[in-house]
Amino acid sequence: MKVEKKVISDLNKCYAISELTYGGQHCFLVAAEKHDPCYLFSEDGEILDTVWTEPGGVMTMAPVPGADGQFLATHRFYSPNDSKEAKIVIVTPKGKGDWEVRTLCHAPFVHRFGILRRGGINYLIVCCLKSGYEHKDDWRFPGACYGAELPQDLSGYDEDHPLPLSLIRGGMLRNHGYSLTQHGGHDAAVIGCEEGTFLFDPPAVKGADWEVTKLLSVPSSDSVLVDFDGDGKPELGCISPFHGNSLTIWHLDAFGRYVPQWKYDRPEAETEMIHATWACEMLGKPTWIVGWRKGTKDTIAITWDAENGTYRTEYIDRNTGCANALHFVNREGRDVIIGTNREIDEVALYTITE
């Protein structure tokens, strides 16, 4: 694997990333964790527009399905100790340098969210890290996951008319992780928290309940489901515990239980605060992109080595402290990774070739 790196922006505490289609052009967004801007980039890494300059506190962004340039984003999540005013906003382009920002829903401590589609309906799943606090690093108030149908027309929602959310599951301490997966032919969410890793399936029919399945009881900061070895059964990749330093892949045994298969062999003092995580197919192989923000602050790609019957790791970058990563295939058919290297305030575009 060859990596060509291009630094495309110096953005203070750069954090959240999302793809976006706007005006028929494939783009991506990068936003900051603190009181800093959100930028719209071309897929080549050129800044096309400044979406906002503040308030920041952006943990997650996601395009609204079927909309041109409209997306959802978290605002005002600045840290686990400063996110009581967090919400999800609707962002709509009105013209160059003119983006309307309206409240979709109030969601204190919302860290991740996603849009899942099943049975022709889009569902919003909202993952809140905690539910309250009385002092710094107070974890006595567990988080939760909430859901709602997401209408096609979002024009009726604002600060005074928020989208109502329904509780799906509570009692989720340090509810940090979210990743999108496919399950039974529809979108599903993989959620990681102190109680373990859970699979959330949207309602099978309109008005039905969500289905929640516990996959693993080990505390997880983030988890992904990837069929690395091509046997038709997805492996479970886990970062553990919350903001942890352990990177493990679990394999389904003959009884349908996840058992440990592989653990990253670097000393855990070197892999502190593993945070960036993205599952994709890259160079024709199922790949898990992972980065950590302390220790050696590296970013790696994990794939299955069929010839040797084990996992292979390759470096994407070193000593950058990547907070989040995003992969896409550009118009030339080349694999591209965008990394928000938070610890050095650097947004980087990596072109990956054989």
VOBA-1610 file (N, C-alpha, C; in pm, whole numbers, padded with zeros to 5 digits, always signed):
BEGIN
Met+00084-00119+00000Met+00000+00000+00000Met+00088+00125+00000Lys+00063+00214-00095Lys+00135+00340-00103Lys+00042+00454-00062Val+00096+00547+00015Val+00017+00658+00067Val+00078+00789+00021Glu-00003+00871-00043Glu+00039+01006-00082Glu-00043+01105+00000Lys+00025+01187+00080Lys-00043+01278+00172Lys-00041+01421+00121Lys-00156+01489+00141Lys-00168+01630+00106Lys-00239+01701+00220Val-00175+01799+00282Val-00237+01878+00387Val-00327+01982+00321Ile-00457+01982+00355Ile-00552+02069+00286Ile-00605+02183+00372Ser-00581+02177+00504Ser-00628+02286+00590Ser-00562+02276+00727Asp-00544+02392+00788Asp-00505+02399+00929Asp-00628+02448+01004Leu-00697+02357+01068Leu-00823+02388+01136Leu-00811+02349+01282Asn-00823+02446+01369Asn-00808+02423+01512Asn-00905+02317+01562Lys-00850+02215+01627Lys-00927+02104+01685Lys-01025+02045+01582Cys-00976+02025+01459Cys-01059+01964+01354Cys-01107+01828+01401Tyr-01231+01794+01367Tyr-01290+01675+01429Tyr-01383+01599+01334Ala-01503+01653+01307Ala-01607+01578+01235Ala-01588+01586+01084Ile-01627+01478+01013Ile-01616+01470+00867Ile-01743+01405+00813Ser-01781+01445+00692Ser-01893+01379+00624Ser-01884+01405+00474Glu-01923+01308+00395Glu-01941+01331+00252Glu-02067+01415+00231Leu-02073+01484+00117Leu-02189+01565+00082Leu-02194+01582-00069Thr-02313+01568-00127Thr-02334+01599-00267Thr-02403+01734-00275Tyr-02342+01827-00349Tyr-02397+01962-00359Tyr-02378+02013-00502Gly-02490+02049-00566Gly-02484+02097-00703Gly-02430+01992-00798Gly-02459+01866-00770Gly-02412+01757-00855Gly-02265+01723-00838Gln-02200+01785-00739Gln-02057+01763-00716Gln-02036+01684-00588His-01947+01587-00594His-01911+01511-00475His-01814+01593-00391Cys-01855+01619-00267Cys-01777+01705-00176Cys-01762+01635-00042Phe-01695+01702+00049Phe-01695+01657+00188Phe-01685+01777+00281Leu-01733+01757+00403Leu-01736+01860+00506Leu-01636+01826+00616Val-01575+01929+00673Val-01491+01912+00792Val-01528+02023+00890Ala-01554+01985+01015Ala-01593+02082+01117Ala-01510+02061+01243Ala-01509+02164+01328Ala-01422+02165+01444Ala-01497+02130+01572Glu-01418+02083+01668Glu-01473+02045+01799Glu-01501+02167+01886Lys-01421+02270+01874Lys-01436+02389+01959Lys-01508+02499+01881His-01490+02623+01922His-01561+02737+01861His-01490+02778+01732Asp-01500+02695+01631Asp-01426+02714+01507Asp-01512+02675+01387Pro-01461+02699+01264Pro-01546+02686+01145Pro-01577+02543+01101Cys-01668+02539+01003Cys-01697+02420+00923Cys-01670+02458+00778Tyr-01593+02376+00706Tyr-01559+02403+00567Tyr-01617+02296+00475Leu-01653+02339+00355Leu-01693+02249+00247Leu-01577+02237+00151Phe-01536+02113+00121Phe-01423+02086+00031Phe-01471+02013-00094Ser-01403+02036-00206Ser-01418+01947-00321Ser-01350+01815-00288Glu-01377+01711-00364Glu-01315+01582-00333Glu-01164+01585-00352Asp-01113+01689-00421Asp-00969+01705-00439Asp-00904+01778-00322Gly-00986+01830-00230Gly-00931+01898-00113Gly-00927+02049-00124Glu-00998+02107-00221Glu-01004+02252-00235Glu-01120+02305-00150Ile-01096+02408-00071Ile-01203+02468+00009Ile-01298+02543-00084Leu-01425+02501-00085Leu-01526+02563-00170Leu-01606+02670-00097Asp-01625+02653+00035Asp-01708+02748+00108Asp-01685+02731+00258Thr-01714+02837+00332Thr-01722+02831+00477Thr-01868+02820+00515Val-01905+02710+00576Val-02046+02685+00608Val-02088+02767+00730Trp-02005+02770+00834Trp-02024+02857+00950Trp-01888+02884+01012Thr-01883+02986+01093Thr-01759+03018+01166Thr-01767+02976+01312Glu-01888+02966+01365Glu-01913+02917+01501Glu-02061+02878+01510Pro-02107+02805+01609Pro-02048+02785+01741Pro-01956+02664+01753Gly-01951+02576+01653Gly-01868+02458+01665Gly-01930+02353+01757Gly-01842+02276+01821Gly-01890+02166+01904Gly-01952+02058+01820Val-01887+02026+01707Val-01945+01934+01608Val-01881+01796+01623Met-01963+01699+01663Met-01916+01562+01677Met-01951+01476+01555Thr-02065+01507+01491Thr-02114+01425+01381Thr-02182+01514+01278Met-02168+01476+01150Met-02244+01538+01041Met-02290+01427+00948Ala-02405+01447+00882Ala-02458+01346+00790Ala-02546+01413+00687Pro-02532+01377+00558Pro-02618+01436+00455Pro-02761+01389+00470Val-02856+01479+00440Val-02997+01442+00439Val-03024+01365+00310Pro-03075+01242+00318Pro-03095+01160+00197Pro-03184+01230+00094Gly-03137+01232-00030Gly-03215+01288-00139Gly-03211+01438-00152Ala-03143+01507-00059Ala-03137+01653-00062Ala-03008+01699-00129Asp-03011+01819-00186Asp-02894+01875-00252Asp-02822+01970-00156Gly-02716+01919-00094Gly-02634+02002-00007Gly-02685+02019+00134Gln-02802+01967+00165Gln-02855+01980+00301Gln-02799+01868+00388Phe-02763+01904+00513Phe-02709+01803+00603Phe-02747+01834+00746Leu-02730+01735+00833Leu-02751+01749+00976Leu-02616+01751+01047Ala-02611+01819+01160Ala-02486+01826+01237Ala-02516+01848+01384Thr-02429+01796+01468Thr-02435+01832+01610Thr-02372+01969+01628His-02424+02046+01722His-02366+02173+01763His-02356+02177+01914Arg-02253+02245+01964Arg-02236+02277+02106Arg-02203+02157+02193Phe-02142+02053+02135Phe-02082+01948+02218Phe-01932+01977+02221Tyr-01887+02041+02329Tyr-01748+02083+02337Tyr-01660+01985+02414Ser-01721+01907+02501Ser-01649+01804+02577Ser-01754+01727+02657Pro-01717+01613+02714Pro-01814+01542+02801Pro-01860+01626+02918Asn-01782+01730+02953Asn-01818+01816+03066Asn-01884+01946+03022Asp-01902+01964+02892Asp-01960+02090+02842Asp-02044+02060+02718Ser-02154+01990+02738Ser-02238+01954+02623Ser-02386+01948+02660Lys-02422+02011+02771Lys-02561+02011+02812Lys-02651+02083+02713Glu-02594+02179+02639Glu-02672+02257+02541Glu-02663+02198+02400Ala-02609+02078+02387Ala-02591+02019+02254Ala-02725+01992+02186Lys-02723+02001+02054Lys-02842+01980+01973Lys-02801+01928+01837Ile-02900+01888+01757Ile-02877+01855+01616Ile-02943+01963+01533Val-02869+02015+01435Val-02919+02123+01351Val-02934+02077+01207Ile-03022+02148+01134Ile-03042+02129+00990Ile-02967+02241+00920Val-02880+02204+00826Val-02800+02303+00755Val-02838+02298+00606Thr-02881+02413+00552Thr-02933+02418+00416Thr-02862+02528+00337Pro-02803+02494+00221Pro-02736+02598+00142Pro-02836+02690+00074Lys-02810+02819+00084Lys-02893+02920+00018Lys-02816+02992-00093Gly-02684+02979-00091Gly-02598+03044-00188Gly-02457+03045-00135Lys-02364+03095-00215Lys-02224+03100-00174Lys-02211+03179-00044Gly-02153+03114+00057Gly-02135+03179+00186Gly-02262+03201+00264Asp-02369+03139+00222Asp-02500+03159+00287Asp-02563+03024+00315Trp-02550+02978+00438Trp-02604+02849+00481Trp-02697+02872+00599Glu-02821+02831+00583Glu-02919+02844+00690Glu-02898+02732+00792Val-02896+02769+00919Val-02880+02671+01026Val-03000+02681+01120Arg-03076+02572+01131Arg-03194+02567+01217Arg-03186+02445+01308Thr-03249+02454+01423Thr-03255+02340+01515Thr-03347+02232+01460Leu-03297+02108+01460Leu-03384+01994+01432Leu-03440+01937+01562Cys-03351+01915+01659Cys-03397+01861+01788Cys-03298+01896+01897His-03349+01910+02017His-03265+01930+02134His-03222+01793+02185Ala-03092+01775+02204Ala-03041+01644+02246Ala-02918+01665+02334Pro-02936+01700+02462Pro-02823+01723+02551Pro-02726+01604+02551Phe-02598+01635+02540Phe-02489+01537+02542Phe-02490+01446+02418Val-02555+01489+02307Val-02552+01407+02187Val-02410+01405+02131His-02356+01286+02115His-02220+01271+02065His-02220+01219+01922Arg-02297+01117+01895Arg-02310+01063+01759Arg-02457+01055+01721Phe-02481+01054+01591Phe-02614+01024+01540Phe-02597+00966+01400Gly-02703+00905+01349Gly-02700+00851+01214Gly-02838+00850+01153Ile-02840+00838+01021Ile-02965+00826+00947Ile-02968+00687+00884Leu-03067+00608+00923Leu-03079+00469+00877Leu-03205+00455+00793Arg-03197+00375+00689Arg-03313+00355+00601Arg-03357+00209+00605Arg-03489+00191+00624Arg-03548+00057+00621Arg-03694+00068+00578Gly-03735-00017+00487Gly-03874-00019+00443Gly-03919+00111+00381Gly-03827+00181+00315Gly-03861+00307+00250Gly-03872+00427+00343Ile-03836+00411+00470Ile-03845+00518+00569Ile-03705+00549+00621Asn-03674+00678+00636Asn-03549+00721+00699Asn-03571+00739+00848Tyr-03481+00683+00926Tyr-03489+00694+01072Tyr-03365+00765+01125Leu-03386+00851+01223Leu-03277+00917+01293Leu-03250+00841+01421Ile-03123+00807+01445Ile-03085+00750+01573Ile-02986+00845+01639Val-03014+00879+01765Val-02940+00981+01838Val-02875+00915+01959Cys-02743+00926+01970Cys-02667+00860+02076Cys-02611+00965+02171Cys-02659+00967+02293Cys-02618+01066+02392Cys-02518+01004+02489Leu-02404+01070+02505Leu-02293+01017+02582Leu-02329+00995+02728Lys-02402+01088+02785Lys-02446+01081+02924Lys-02579+01155+02934Ser-02637+01165+03052Ser-02766+01233+03068Ser-02759+01348+03166Gly-02645+01370+03227Gly-02629+01479+03321Gly-02494+01474+03389Tyr-02464+01577+03466Tyr-02342+01577+03547Tyr-02350+01691+03647Glu-02275+01678+03756Glu-02273+01782+03859Glu-02134+01839+03880His-02032+01771+03825His-01895+01821+03835His-01814+01757+03723Lys-01694+01803+03701Lys-01609+01754+03594Lys-01586+01603+03608Asp-01594+01535+03493Asp-01573+01390+03487Asp-01670+01312+03575Asp-01792+01364+03584Asp-01899+01296+03658Asp-01970+01201+03563Trp-01957+01071+03588Trp-02017+00969+03500Trp-02128+00892+03570Arg-02194+00954+03665Arg-02300+00885+03739Arg-02432+00880+03662Phe-02441+00953+03552Phe-02567+00965+03478Phe-02550+00903+03340Pro-02594+00779+03321Pro-02571+00709+03194Pro-02639+00777+03076Gly-02585+00751+02957Gly-02644+00801+02833Gly-02754+00711+02783Ala-02799+00739+02660Ala-02911+00664+02603Ala-02911+00681+02452Cys-02994+00601+02385Cys-03018+00614+02242Cys-03165+00647+02219Tyr-03188+00743+02129Tyr-03323+00787+02095Tyr-03343+00771+01944Gly-03469+00762+01904Gly-03499+00747+01762Gly-03620+00828+01720Ala-03631+00847+01588Ala-03746+00917+01531Ala-03750+00890+01382Glu-03868+00890+01324Glu-03878+00893+01178Glu-03830+01030+01131Leu-03753+01031+01026Leu-03701+01156+00972Leu-03778+01191+00845Pro-03867+01290+00850Pro-03946+01324+00732Pro-03858+01375+00618Gln-03909+01363+00495Gln-03836+01416+00380Gln-03831+01568+00385Asp-03938+01629+00430Asp-03946+01775+00438Asp-03913+01817+00581Leu-03800+01887+00598Leu-03758+01929+00731Leu-03784+02077+00756Ser-03861+02139+00669Ser-03880+02284+00676Ser-03960+02329+00799Gly-04035+02240+00860Gly-04120+02279+00972Gly-04051+02275+01107Tyr-03923+02237+01110Tyr-03855+02221+01239Tyr-03762+02339+01266Asp-03765+02386+01390Asp-03676+02493+01433Asp-03665+02489+01584Glu-03604+02592+01641Glu-03580+02596+01786Glu-03708+02578+01867Asp-03817+02637+01819Asp-03944+02630+01892Asp-04032+02512+01850His-03994+02444+01743His-04072+02330+01693His-03976+02215+01660Pro-03915+02156+01763Pro-03816+02050+01741Pro-03881+01916+01705Leu-03805+01833+01638Leu-03849+01696+01610Leu-03852+01617+01741Pro-03966+01556+01774Pro-03971+01478+01899Pro-03894+01346+01885Leu-03824+01311+01991Leu-03746+01187+01995Leu-03808+01090+02095Ser-03796+00961+02066Ser-03845+00856+02155Ser-03729+00773+02207Leu-03733+00740+02334Leu-03627+00659+02392Leu-03628+00518+02333Ile-03512+00473+02285Ile-03498+00335+02238Ile-03438+00248+02348Arg-03327+00296+02406Arg-03262+00222+02514Arg-03188+00320+02603Gly-03205+00307+02735Gly-03134+00388+02833Gly-03028+00307+02903Gly-02969+00364+03009Gly-02870+00293+03089Gly-02743+00260+03014Met-02698+00352+02926Met-02579+00327+02844Met-02469+00422+02888Leu-02387+00375+02980Leu-02280+00457+03035Leu-02171+00481+02930Arg-02122+00603+02921Arg-02019+00641+02823Arg-02058+00593+02682Asn-02175+00636+02641Asn-02232+00595+02511Asn-02162+00672+02399His-02049+00622+02354His-01958+00697+02267His-01965+00656+02121Gly-01974+00527+02093Gly-01949+00478+01957Gly-02073+00463+01871Tyr-02057+00494+01743Tyr-02161+00469+01643Tyr-02094+00436+01512Ser-02142+00332+01445Ser-02102+00306+01307Ser-02220+00247+01231Leu-02223+00275+01104Leu-02329+00226+01016Leu-02290+00090+00961Thr-02386-00002+00954Thr-02361-00133+00896Thr-02485-00178+00820Gln-02471-00288+00750Gln-02585-00350+00682Gln-02621-00479+00755His-02751-00499+00778His-02796-00619+00849His-02930-00663+00790Gly-02933-00780+00732Gly-03057-00831+00676Gly-03110-00749+00559Gly-03019-00681+00487Gly-03059-00605+00370Gly-03101-00462+00400His-03083-00415+00522His-03118-00277+00556His-03009-00216+00643Asp-03016-00084+00661Asp-02921-00014+00748Asp-02944-00050+00894Ala-02836-00058+00968Ala-02843-00078+01113Ala-02727-00002+01176Ala-02733+00016+01306Ala-02630+00091+01378Ala-02560+00000+01478Val-02428+00013+01485Val-02347-00055+01586Val-02309+00050+01690Ile-02352+00028+01814Ile-02335+00126+01920Ile-02246+00068+02030Gly-02143+00145+02070Gly-02052+00100+02175Gly-02064+00184+02300Cys-02068+00119+02416Cys-02075+00189+02545Cys-02012+00101+02652Glu-02022+00143+02778Glu-01960+00068+02887Glu-02020-00071+02902Glu-02149-00086+02869Glu-02217-00215+02884Glu-02185-00312+02770Gly-02117-00264+02667Gly-02080-00352+02557Gly-02110-00293+02421Thr-02127-00381+02322Thr-02158-00341+02185Thr-02296-00394+02149Phe-02379-00306+02090Phe-02517-00339+02058Phe-02544-00312+01910Leu-02633-00393+01852Leu-02681-00373+01716Leu-02823-00318+01724Phe-02846-00203+01663Phe-02978-00139+01661Phe-03037-00150+01521Asp-03147-00224+01508Asp-03220-00235+01382Asp-03341-00143+01385Pro-03360-00058+01283Pro-03479+00027+01279Pro-03606-00058+01270Pro-03723+00002+01294Pro-03849-00074+01288Pro-03867-00146+01154Ala-03914-00269+01162Ala-03936-00349+01040Ala-04049-00291+00957Val-04149-00234+01025Val-04260-00168+00957Val-04289-00037+01030Lys-04350+00055+00965Lys-04380+00185+01023Lys-04457+00171+01153Gly-04408+00236+01257Gly-04474+00234+01386Gly-04431+00122+01479Ala-04352+00027+01429Ala-04304-00083+01513Ala-04188-00036+01600Asp-04145-00123+01693Asp-04034-00090+01781Asp-03900-00118+01714Trp-03796-00051+01762Trp-03661-00084+01723Trp-03622-00219+01786Glu-03535-00289+01721Glu-03482-00413+01777Glu-03338-00391+01819Val-03306-00425+01944Val-03172-00405+01998Val-03114-00540+02038Thr-02996-00573+01985Thr-02931-00700+02012Thr-02793-00675+02071Lys-02765-00738+02183Lys-02632-00724+02244Lys-02536-00821+02176Leu-02427-00767+02120Leu-02330-00850+02050Leu-02216-00895+02140Leu-02178-00808+02235Leu-02062-00835+02318Leu-02074-00756+02447Ser-02029-00814+02559Ser-02042-00748+02689Ser-01919-00668+02730Val-01814-00673+02651Val-01691-00601+02684Val-01712-00451+02660Pro-01672-00364+02754Pro-01687-00219+02733Pro-01622-00176+02602Ser-01694-00091+02528Ser-01646-00048+02396Ser-01657+00103+02382Ser-01553+00161+02326Ser-01558+00303+02289Ser-01617+00318+02150Asp-01579+00229+02059Asp-01634+00223+01923Asp-01619+00080+01874Ser-01714+00037+01789Ser-01708-00097+01730Ser-01753-00091+01585Val-01703-00186+01505Val-01744-00199+01365Val-01770-00345+01335Leu-01857-00371+01238Leu-01879-00505+01187Leu-01824-00512+01045Val-01729-00603+01023Val-01663-00617+00892Val-01636-00764+00867Asp-01674-00815+00751Asp-01639-00952+00713Asp-01499-00951+00651Phe-01399-00952+00736Phe-01260-00942+00690Phe-01219-01061+00604Asp-01255-01183+00649Asp-01202-01303+00583Asp-01294-01359+00476Gly-01409-01292+00451Gly-01495-01332+00340Gly-01572-01460+00362Asp-01593-01501+00488Asp-01666-01626+00514Asp-01816-01603+00529Gly-01860-01479+00506Gly-02003-01448+00516Gly-02050-01413+00655Lys-01959-01416+00754Lys-01993-01381+00892Lys-01908-01263+00935Pro-01969-01151+00973Pro-01889-01032+01004Pro-01811-01047+01134Glu-01685-01008+01130Glu-01606-00995+01251Glu-01646-00865+01321Leu-01618-00860+01451Leu-01649-00743+01532Leu-01518-00680+01577Gly-01490-00559+01526Gly-01371-00487+01568Gly-01406-00390+01679Cys-01332-00395+01790Cys-01366-00314+01908Cys-01248-00232+01956Ile-01274-00106+01985Ile-01184-00020+02060Ile-01235-00022+02204Ser-01148-00053+02299Ser-01195-00072+02437Ser-01089-00024+02536Pro-01132+00026+02656Pro-01267+00069+02691Pro-01292+00209+02637Phe-01367+00294+02708Phe-01396+00429+02663Phe-01266+00508+02639His-01251+00562+02516His-01128+00632+02478His-01006+00546+02510Gly-01020+00415+02488Gly-00922+00320+02538Gly-00803+00297+02448Asn-00720+00202+02489Asn-00596+00174+02417Asn-00586+00029+02370Ser-00699-00043+02372Ser-00702-00183+02330Ser-00778-00196+02199Leu-00715-00262+02102Leu-00772-00279+01968Leu-00780-00429+01939Thr-00905-00482+01935Thr-00927-00626+01927Thr-01030-00658+01819Ile-01010-00770+01751Ile-01109-00821+01655Ile-01162-00953+01708Trp-01296-00965+01707Trp-01366-01082+01758Trp-01430-01157+01642His-01429-01290+01651His-01480-01376+01544His-01598-01460+01595Leu-01699-01478+01512Leu-01813-01561+01550Leu-01773-01709+01552Asp-01800-01776+01665Asp-01770-01919+01671Asp-01888-02001+01621Ala-01880-02131+01632Ala-01985-02220+01580Ala-02118-02204+01653Phe-02113-02142+01771Phe-02234-02124+01850Phe-02291-01982+01838Gly-02236-01903+01746Gly-02285-01768+01725Gly-02240-01669+01830Arg-02131-01699+01900Arg-02077-01611+02002Arg-01947-01548+01953Tyr-01926-01422+01989Tyr-01801-01357+01950Tyr-01690-01394+02047Val-01580-01445+01991Val-01462-01483+02069Val-01342-01405+02015Pro-01246-01369+02101Pro-01132-01290+02055Pro-01048-01367+01952Gln-01014-01300+01844Gln-00937-01362+01736Gln-00801-01297+01718Trp-00794-01163+01740Trp-00670-01091+01712Trp-00667-00965+01797Lys-00548-00930+01843Lys-00529-00805+01919Lys-00406-00734+01864Tyr-00418-00604+01844Tyr-00304-00526+01796Tyr-00190-00540+01894Asp-00071-00573+01844Asp+00037-00617+01931Asp+00129-00506+01981Arg+00097-00380+01952Arg+00179-00273+02005Arg+00153-00254+02155Pro+00253-00210+02231Pro+00229-00180+02373Pro+00117-00078+02387Glu+00027-00101+02482Glu-00088-00013+02496Glu-00051+00128+02538Ala+00069+00147+02591Ala+00116+00282+02624Ala+00137+00363+02497Glu+00155+00294+02383Glu+00175+00363+02256Glu+00043+00394+02185Thr-00065+00327+02225Thr-00192+00340+02154Thr-00300+00399+02244Glu-00266+00504+02315Glu-00363+00566+02406Glu-00469+00644+02327Met-00589+00639+02379Met-00702+00714+02325Met-00725+00683+02177Ile-00748+00555+02148Ile-00784+00516+02011Ile-00919+00578+01980His-00929+00646+01866His-01048+00727+01843His-01099+00720+01700Ala-01013+00743+01602Ala-01057+00740+01462Ala-01092+00597+01423Thr-01206+00579+01357Thr-01248+00445+01315Thr-01338+00457+01193Trp-01306+00377+01091Trp-01386+00377+00968Trp-01371+00243+00900Ala-01484+00175+00875Ala-01483+00046+00806Ala-01523+00067+00661Cys-01449+00007+00568Cys-01475+00030+00427Cys-01410-00082+00345Glu-01425-00073+00214Glu-01346-00156+00122Glu-01245-00065+00054Met-01118-00098+00068Met-01012-00016+00012Met-00912-00105-00062Leu-00876-00067-00182Leu-00790-00149-00267Leu-00848-00289-00282Gly-00981-00296-00285Gly-01049-00423-00308Gly-01058-00513-00187Lys-01018-00464-00068Lys-01019-00547+00053Lys-01102-00480+00163Pro-01177-00559+00241Pro-01238-00503+00361Pro-01129-00447+00453Thr-01148-00324+00497Thr-01043-00252+00570Thr-01102-00177+00688Trp-01028-00176+00797Trp-01064-00097+00914Trp-00954+00006+00935Ile-00991+00133+00920Ile-00898+00244+00942Ile-00911+00288+01088Val-00798+00294+01158Val-00799+00325+01301Val-00686+00423+01334Gly-00717+00522+01417Gly-00613+00616+01461Gly-00627+00647+01607Trp-00516+00685+01672Trp-00521+00719+01815Trp-00457+00855+01839Arg-00506+00920+01945Arg-00477+01061+01970Arg-00366+01084+02072Lys-00321+00979+02138Lys-00210+00992+02233Lys-00109+00881+02204Gly-00007+00872+02285Gly+00097+00773+02258Gly+00171+00809+02130Thr+00182+00715+02038Thr+00252+00742+01911Thr+00166+00819+01812Lys+00035+00831+01838Lys-00058+00911+01756Lys-00058+00867+01610Asp-00056+00737+01587Asp-00051+00685+01450Asp-00190+00657+01395Thr-00196+00638+01263Thr-00317+00594+01194Thr-00280+00474+01109Ile-00358+00366+01120Ile-00326+00242+01050Ile-00446+00190+00971Ala-00417+00099+00879Ala-00520+00025+00806Ala-00504-00123+00841Ile-00615-00187+00878Ile-00615-00328+00917Ile-00689-00408+00810Thr-00626-00514+00757Thr-00688-00602+00658Thr-00657-00747+00694Trp-00728-00837+00628Trp-00707-00981+00647Trp-00603-01030+00547Asp-00502-01101+00597Asp-00398-01163+00514Asp-00433-01309+00495Ala-00501-01340+00384Ala-00550-01476+00362Ala-00436-01576+00350Glu-00326-01533+00293Glu-00213-01625+00271Glu-00156-01676+00402Asn-00151-01590+00502Asn-00095-01628+00631Asn-00200-01652+00738Gly-00328-01632+00703Gly-00436-01659+00796Gly-00434-01572+00920Thr-00401-01443+00900Thr-00399-01350+01013Thr-00427-01209+00962Tyr-00416-01114+01051Tyr-00444-00975+01013Tyr-00314-00900+00986Arg-00326-00804+00897Arg-00210-00724+00858Arg-00238-00577+00888Thr-00139-00506+00939Thr-00154-00363+00964Thr-00050-00286+00884Glu-00093-00173+00828Glu-00003-00085+00753Glu-00028+00058+00797Tyr+00078+00137+00802Tyr+00066+00275+00846Tyr+00010+00363+00735Ile-00085+00448+00774Ile-00133+00554+00686Ile-00059+00683+00719Asp-00038+00710+00849Asp+00036+00828+00891Asp+00090+00804+01031Arg+00187+00887+01071Arg+00250+00872+01203Arg+00247+01005+01276Asn+00226+00998+01408Asn+00240+01113+01497Asn+00150+01231+01458Thr+00024+01202+01427Thr-00068+01309+01388Thr-00191+01320+01479Gly-00226+01215+01550Gly-00339+01221+01643Gly-00473+01236+01575Cys-00504+01143+01487Cys-00628+01151+01408Cys-00751+01126+01496Ala-00848+01217+01487Ala-00972+01203+01565Ala-01078+01125+01489Asn-01089+01150+01358Asn-01187+01080+01275Asn-01131+01062+01134Ala-01178+00957+01067Ala-01134+00928+00930Ala-01255+00897+00844Leu-01240+00926+00716Leu-01345+00901+00617Leu-01280+00849+00490His-01340+00747+00430His-01289+00693+00303His-01393+00711+00194Phe-01346+00742+00073Phe-01433+00739-00045Phe-01348+00709-00167Val-01415+00675-00276Val-01349+00654-00404Val-01377+00777-00490Asn-01273+00843-00540Asn-01294+00967-00613Asn-01335+00940-00758Arg-01355+01046-00833Arg-01406+01032-00970Arg-01310+00959-01062Glu-01183+00951-01022Glu-01084+00878-01100Glu-01074+00731-01058Gly-01160+00692-00961Gly-01159+00554-00915Gly-01050+00523-00815Arg-00992+00626-00755Arg-00883+00606-00659Arg-00936+00615-00516Asp-00875+00536-00429Asp-00913+00536-00288Asp-00856+00658-00218Val-00942+00728-00145Val-00902+00849-00073Val-00946+00838+00073Ile-00860+00880+00163Ile-00893+00890+00306Ile-00878+01036+00347Ile-00977+01087+00419Ile-00966+01217+00481Ile-00947+01196+00630Gly-00845+01257+00687Gly-00819+01245+00830Gly-00821+01380+00898Thr-00897+01390+01008Thr-00891+01510+01090Thr-00787+01485+01199Asn-00668+01533+01176Asn-00557+01511+01268Asn-00563+01618+01378Arg-00655+01595+01470Arg-00692+01693+01572Arg-00575+01741+01655Glu-00485+01649+01690Glu-00379+01684+01784Glu-00275+01778+01724Ile-00276+01794+01591Ile-00185+01892+01529Ile-00264+01991+01443Asp-00396+01996+01461Asp-00484+02092+01391Asp-00468+02084+01239Glu-00464+01962+01187Glu-00436+01941+01045Glu-00542+01855+00980Val-00598+01902+00869Val-00685+01820+00786Val-00601+01767+00670Ala-00601+01635+00652Ala-00514+01573+00552Ala-00595+01487+00456Leu-00553+01488+00331Leu-00611+01402+00227Leu-00505+01302+00185Tyr-00537+01174+00197Tyr-00445+01066+00163Tyr-00497+00992+00041Thr-00415+00981-00062Thr-00450+00901-00179Thr-00379+00766-00165Ile-00455+00658-00172Ile-00404+00524-00145Ile-00397+00446-00276Thr-00281+00390-00304Thr-00262+00305-00424Thr-00186+00179-00385Glu-00187+00083-00476Glu-00117-00044-00451Glu+00035-00021-00446
//
